[in-house]
């Protein structure tokens, strides 16, 4: 069982122009293809996705941005709570709009959401994390992740946000 506890509820949730504000990240790592020849071997980028608790397909960790934290703190918190990973929050990769079927409330009756997404370089996978009883982690290549995305906006975030950001870094 995890000593960390996931935040719940909507009392401190941020909204802007009828949209629920969300923070999330695309956790990534580099994997060496040939462990026997680490110097000359090709590095492959893998991204971490988690299962959805409400249906098929995979997701990147994300959740509500609360009024007592920065958007960066919220993204890091969600990575710990949902995926059980820690690392370096690298850069903002973009805003993505979507409609939530499960999170409609008085402040966002249509379930409109605006997600701020970041790249997170993973340095640690926790053995125990708040949502481990309902979440499974999967490391995927970028092409596998694109195929596995449950939501179109997450596919856009990896293709148009993360991949472009990564190309500028290399």
Secondary structure as GFF3:
##gff-version 3
##sequence-region A 1 170
A	DSSP	beta_strand	15	16	.	.	.	ID=ss1
A	DSSP	beta_strand	19	32	.	.	.	ID=ss2
A	DSSP	three_ten_helix	35	37	.	.	.	ID=ss3
A	DSSP	beta_strand	43	51	.	.	.	ID=ss4
A	DSSP	beta_strand	58	59	.	.	.	ID=ss5
A	DSSP	beta_strand	62	64	.	.	.	ID=ss6
A	DSSP	alpha_helix	71	78	.	.	.	ID=ss7
A	DSSP	pi_helix	79	83	.	.	.	ID=ss8
A	DSSP	beta_strand	85	99	.	.	.	ID=ss9
A	DSSP	beta_strand	112	125	.	.	.	ID=ss10
A	DSSP	beta_strand	137	141	.	.	.	ID=ss11
A	DSSP	alpha_helix	142	148	.	.	.	ID=ss12
A	DSSP	alpha_helix	152	156	.	.	.	ID=ss13
A	DSSP	pi_helix	157	162	.	.	.	ID=ss14
A	DSSP	alpha_helix	163	169	.	.	.	ID=ss15
###
